């Protein structure tokens, strides 16, 4: 049986994927793992820009935006560079965060460290 946090995380990523697709994004990959670097929750493309998206969700008593830390985003950046290099891609890209608070979704584009 899968652990409850994993089920909650998968449901959040499903909601995030639907949100992005409704906004015109094409989801390319989910849960991309770059060995020794980290994981990218969602890789999507809109027009000619790749988006490397960290999904954070939480319970009512804690705002998940506080889990978008500089350390976590550095891992996403490093994993994004690895992805681009391993796929031989030369496209503009954006490091983003998608915050889920219950039924509310907030997309933070170009999150900087």
KEKE-698439 format. One record per atom (N, C-alpha, C): x, y, z; residue in one letter. Coordinates in pm, whole numbers, plus 32768, in hexadecimal, padded with zeros to 4 digits. Example, Ala and Ser with C-alpha at 12.3 -4.5 7.8 and 13.67 -1.06 7.14 Angstrom:
% residues 2
85277DC7830CA 84CE7E3E830CA 85287EB6830CA 85057F1F82C4S 85577F9682CAS 850A80038313S 
//
This chain:
% residues 113
80547F888000X 800080008000X 8058807E8000X 803380DE7FB0X 808281597FA7X 806A81AF8022X 80D181FA8046X 80C7825280B8X 806B82C78098X 802782FA8101X 7FC9836880F1X 800A83E680B5X 8083840F80E2X 80C0848680A2X 80D98473800CX 80FB83FA7FE2X 811283DF7F53X 808E83EC7F06X 802383B77F3DX 7FA083C27EFEX 7F7784557EF3X 7F8A84A17F60X 7F6A85307F62X 7FBD857B7EFAX 8040855A7EF3X 8098859B7E92X 8071857D7E02X 804E84FE7DE8X 802384D87D61X 7FA385217D39X 7F45852C7D97X 7EC785727D7BX 7EE286067D5FX 7F3F86417DA9X 7F6486CD7D93X 7FA286E07D0AX 7FFA86837CE3X 8039868E7C5EX 7FD386777BEEX 7F7086227C06X 7F04860F7BA4X 7EB786927B92X 7E9686D57C01X 7E5087557BFBX 7EA687BD7BB4X 7F2687BF7BD4X 7F83881E7B94X 7F8A88067AFEX 7F9087887AD6X 7F9587657A48X 7F18879679FFX 7EA4877E7A3AX 7E2687AD79FCX 7E24884679F2X 7E5088897A5BX 7E56891B7A5BX 7EAE894D79E9X 7F26891479DDX 7F84893F7975X 7F4C892678E9X 7F1088B178D5X 7ED788917851X 7E6788F1782DX 7E16891A7890X 7DAC897B7877X 7DE48A047853X 7E5E8A1F787EX 7EA08A9F785FX 7EF38A9977E0X 7EEC8A2A7796X 7F308A207716X 7FB989E07719X 7FE089AA778BX 806189657794X 805288D67761X 80BF88A1772BX 80C588137706X 812587D27769X 80F1877477B7X 81448730781AX 819A86C877D2X 821C86D377E4X 827B867A77A2X 82A0860677FCX 82BC8624787BX 82E285BC78DAX 82B285E17965X 829E857879B4X 8282858B7A42X 82E685397A92X 830D856F7B03X 8368852C7B5FX 83EB85037B1BX 842585607AD3X 84A785487A93X 851285477AFFX 855F84DD7B04X 85C784CF7B68X 865084DB7B27X 869B853F7B51X 872585507B23X 878085197B90X 87C184AF7B71X 881584687BD1X 887184C77C1EX 886E84BC7CA1X 88C185097CFEX 88A2859E7D00X 884385CB7CB0X 882286597CACX 879A86767CEBX 873886257CCAX 86B3863A7D00X 864786187C9CX 85CD863A7CC1X 855986197C70X 8514869A7C45X 84DC86957BCEX 848787017B9CX 83FB86C77B94X 839C87077BD7X 831486D27BDCX 82D486CF7B52X 82DA873F7B0BX 829B87467A86X 82F687947A27X 8307875D79B1X 834987A67944X 82DF87BB78DAX 82C8883978B8X 8260885A7857X 829688C077F4X 824F88CD7786X 8276892F7721X 81FD898276FBX 82168A0276ECX 81B08A5D76B7X 81F68AB47651X 81C18AB075D9X 82018AF17568X 828D8AB5755BX 82F68B04755DX 837E8ACC754EX 83CE8AD375D0X 83888ADA7641X 83CB8AE576C2X 83B18A667714X 841C8A2A7747X 841089B977A2X 83FC89EE782FX 83A489AD787AX 838989D47904X 83A8895E795EX 8401897479BEX 842489107A22X 83DC893A7AA1X 837B88E87ACAX 831B89147B2EX 832288BE7BACX 833289027C1DX 832D88C47CA1X 82A088D67CD6X 826088687CFCX 81D7886C7D31X 81DD885F7DC9X 819B88BC7E0CX 819288B77E9EX 810088C37EC7X 80D8886B7F21X 805088707F55X 805688567FEAX 7FEC887C802EX 7FEE886A80BFX 7F64886B80FAX 7F6488518179X 7EE7885181C5X 7EBF88E081E7X 7E4888F0821EX 7E1189748239X 7E6289C5829EX 7EAD898382F6X 7EF389CA8360X 7F8089F8833CX 7FAC89E082BFX 80338A088296X 80328A2D8203X 80658AA381E2X 80698ACF8157X 80DF8A8C8111X 80C68A3980ACX 813189EF8069X 81968A468020X 81798AC5800BX 81D98B1C7FC8X 825C8B238018X 82538B0D809AX 82CB8B1180EEX 83268A9880D9X 82F68A368090X 834A89C2806DX 839689D87FEAX 83818A497FABX 83CE8A6D7F32X 844B8AB57F65X 84AF8A677F87X 85288A9D7FC6X 85978AB17F5EX 85F68B077F7EX 86688B177F22X 86B18A947F07X 86C08A417F6CX 870489C17F5AX 86B989657EFBX 8636895F7F0BX 85E5890B7EB3X 85E889407E24X 85DE89C27E14X 85DD89FB7D8EX 866689ED7D4AX 86D389EF7D98X 875889D67D5FX 875E894A7D23X 872188E97D69X 871C88607D34X 86CD885A7CB3X 866088A57CACX 861088A97C31X 866288E77BC0X 86A989537BDDX 86FC89957B77X 876689347B44X 87AD88F37B9FX 881688947B77X 87DC88207B27X 876987EE7B51X 872887817B08X 86FA87AF7A7EX 86CC882D7A75X 86A0886479F4X 8716886C7993X 8788889B79C2X 880088A0796CX 88278814793FX 882187B5799AX 8842872A7978X 87E186F6790DX 87608710791FX 86FA86E578BFX 871787207835X 872F87A37831X 874887E677B1X 87C387AB776CX 882C879577BAX 88A7875F7780X 889386D07750X 8851867D77A1X 884085F0777CX 87E385DE7704X 8788863D76EEX 872C8636767CX 875D868A7606X 87D286C87615X 880D871C75ACX 87AC878B7582X 877387D075E5X 8713883A75CBX 875488C275DFX 872F891D758AX 875D89A77596X 86E18A017585X 86958A0975F1X 86198A5675F1X 86188AB47669X 85CE8B20765FX 85BB8B7176D8X 856C8B1D773EX 858B8B3477BEX 85438AE97824X 85268B40789CX 84CA8B0E78EEX 849E8B567964X 84978AF379D9X 84C18B207A4DX 84B68AD27AC7X 843E8B0A7B12X 83DA8AB57B27X 835B8AE27B5EX 83338A917BD8X 82D28AC57C20X 82958A7C7C90X 81FE8A857C7FX 81BC8A197CA2X 812B8A157C9EX 80FD89F07D2BX 80B28A4A7D68X 80888A3B7DF3X 7FF58A157DF7X 7FD789AC7E41X 7F4C897D7E4CX 7F21898B7EDFX 7EB889D97EF1X 7E7B89EC7F75X 7DE989C17F6AX 7DCE89447F8CX 7D4689107F7BX 7D24890B7EE8X 7CBC89567EC0X 7C94895C7E33X 7CD289D27DE9X 7D1D8A247E2FX 7D5B8A9A7DF4X 7DE68A767DBEX 7E028AA27D43X 7E848A897D05X 7EC48B0F7CE2X 7F418B1F7D0AX 7F8B8B997CEBX 80098B717C9FX 801C8BAC7C29X 80908B907BD6X 80F38C027BE3X 816B8BE27C15X 81D58C467C24X 823D8C2D7BB9X 82428C857B58X 829C8C737AE6X 831F8CBB7B01X 838D8C807ACFX 84138CB97ADCX 843A8CD27B6EX 84308C697BBDX 84588C727C4BX 84EF8C817C4FX 851F8CE67C93X 85AF8CFC7C9DX 85E18CD17D26X 86618CB87D2DX 869D8C8B7DAAX 86C08CFF7E04X 
//
